[in-house]
Amino acid sequence: MLSNEMKHTKHQIYILNNKYAELQQDILILKQQASKKVLDEAYAHLLIPFTRKYEDEFEKNRSNTNQTAFHSYKRNLRKILSDCSVSDNSLEILNKIINEFVDETNISKKDFINLLLNKIEPNYHAYHIIDDYIEDLMSNQTATNNIIEYLEDQYSMNLVIQTNDQINLQKLIKLNIKIKAEEKSLDAFPDRYFDIKQDPDHMTDGSFRMPIVEKYEENGTIITGKIESGRVCVGDRCVILPNEVNWCGYGRNVRITLKNVQEKVYFLFLFIVFFKQIF
């Protein structure tokens, strides 16, 4: 009688151990899926400089006016990954920018292309997490220099991430810091050379003004940017300016249609001034 009970107990323990092992495997799979989502969101933001650079370079050099930068984009990435001969103009541009970023980051070309192939669309939440981390690193205000520890703290979870991904994240973080530092240096250029000054009182007490840098569609329209003056509160009604106008002045962010411009002129980082100011 006792022997049968022991057998039954052992059998129950065996079943419970199997269920426990299955539960542990399910938990690991869920952790891996959640970790992949966090990782994909981080890569999506950190690869934005590449997509912008490629799009700018494509617009500057494209021969077909009807073709966009991301027409056959992933197919072209796969061609480069498989070492197909690069003869098409868009392929050459894409391959050139990839090589530049591979040299800058020291990530293998194969790994970098795979990151681009698997890149998802950036979202608002991840944008702020990664951007805040980069800003904190640049101002020496972060509690950790380890991106994985930072992400684990922000998402309140232990990430299951391979060492190679951790290394690639750190390399992309360094590149983004370098790019952001260069952008900040360029932002200071007009102040240094054109003596543009802002009144501190106006910056805090003036009308609210914020140039729009990014736009996301996530539970409504979300915009991001740096506030140049004033303040804004929840519930305030705002308006997007300007619409099409005949004139605009200091402090306005504008889109200007130019005539009599050579197609090959590269506009980034240049200034536009009145003809009379030069001659």
C-alpha positions, -999 to +999 in steps of 0.1 A: +000+000+000+028+024+010+047+015-021+018+024-044+014+058-026+051+065-030+049+057-067+019+079-071+037+107-052+068+103-073+046+104-104+029+136-093+063+152-085+075+142-120+044+159-135+049+190-114+086+192-124+077+190-160+051+217-157+076+239-138+102+234-165+076+243-192+066+274-172+102+284-169+106+280-207+075+301-213+088+328-190+121+328-208+104+331-242+083+361-228+115+377-215+132+373-248+102+387-267+100+417-244+138+422-245+137+421-283+110+448-284+131+471-261+162+464-282+143+471-315+130+504-301+165+514-291+180+505-324+152+523-342+162+556-325+199+551-327+198+544-365+179+576-373+212+595-382+218+568-408+184+571-425+187+609-425+221+609-440+211+584-466+180+604-475+200+637-477+227+621-499+201+605-521+182+637-527+215+655-535+226+629-561+194+612-574+190+611-612+154+598-613+132+626-599+103+601-595+123+577-573+123+581-535+152+572-512+134+542-498+122+528-531+134+491-531+154+500-499+153+466-483+159+448-516+190+470-521+202+462-486+199+425-493+219+430-526+247+447-507+246+420-480+249+392-506+279+411-523+261+417-555+278+441-579+269+477-571+261+495-603+228+513-597+230+549-585+208+543-555+227+512-546+260+531-548+247+558-525+233+533-500+265+513-500+286+545-496+267+557-465+267+522-450+305+520-454+308+555-437+287+544-407+305+510-405+339+529-404+325+553-378+309+527-355+333+498-361+303+475-364+308+448-390+291+456-423+270+424-421+258+432-386+250+468-396+230+458-426+210+433-406+202+461-381+189+482-410+169+453-424+152+446-390+148+483-381+113+492-369+097+527-370+108+549-340+082+556-313+077+585-289+084+566-257+117+550-268+127+584-284+127+601-251+143+572-232+173+571-256+175+608-262+175+616-224+202+590-219+224+605-245+218+640-231+227+628-196+259+611-209+269+643-226+264+664-194+278+637-171+245+634-152+237+597-158+240+572-130+254+545-153+274+544-185+259+509-193+230+513-218+216+479-208+215+488-171+198+521-180+172+504-202+165+478-175+159+506-150+136+525-174+116+495-184+117+479-149+127+445-163+158+423-167+168+422-203+178+390-221+203+404-246+233+389-264+268+403-258+271+414-295+239+435-292+252+452-261+284+460-278+266+473-309+243+495-288+273+511-270+290+518-304+258+534-318+254+555-286+290+568-290+282+577-326+249+595-317+268+615-290+294+626-316+267+636-340+247+655-313+278+673-302+285+684-338+249+696-341+251+716-309+283+732-322+266+742-354+236+755-334+260+779-316+276+791-349+250+819-357+253+832-321+291+834-323+294+849-358+262+869-362+259+882-326+224+868-321+213+872-285+181+863-266+167+881-236+166+856-207+133+872-194+118+867-228+129+831-229+109+823-197+081+849-197+075+855-235+050+837-257+053+800-260+073+790-291+087+756-300+101+745-334+088+711-343+116+685-348+098+652-349+062+640-354+048+607-343+014+591-347+008+572-314-026+575-297-029+608-315-004+632-330+027+637-309+054+664-317+088+669-301+111+699-301+130+723-279+111+752-263+127+785-274+105+808-253+076+808-228+060+778-212+030+755-220+006+737-197-017+707-201-050+720-217-034+750-234-046+757-269-018+761-294-016+769-331+009+757-357+025+787-375+032+800-401+008+791-428+016+805-462+026+842-457+042+870-478+068+878-451+083+865-419+108+878-394+134+868-367+126+837-348+103+821-373+109+786-387+100+787-423+099+767-456+111+789-485+107+780-522+138+790-541+141+798-579+172+798-601+191+773-580+215+747-594+202+712-587+235+699-574+239+726-547+240+710-512+222+733-487+229+716-454+246+740-429+246+770-454+230+804-447+206+824-468+209+862-467+197+892-488+216+899-520+221+935-509+238+924-477+267+909-497+270+933-527 
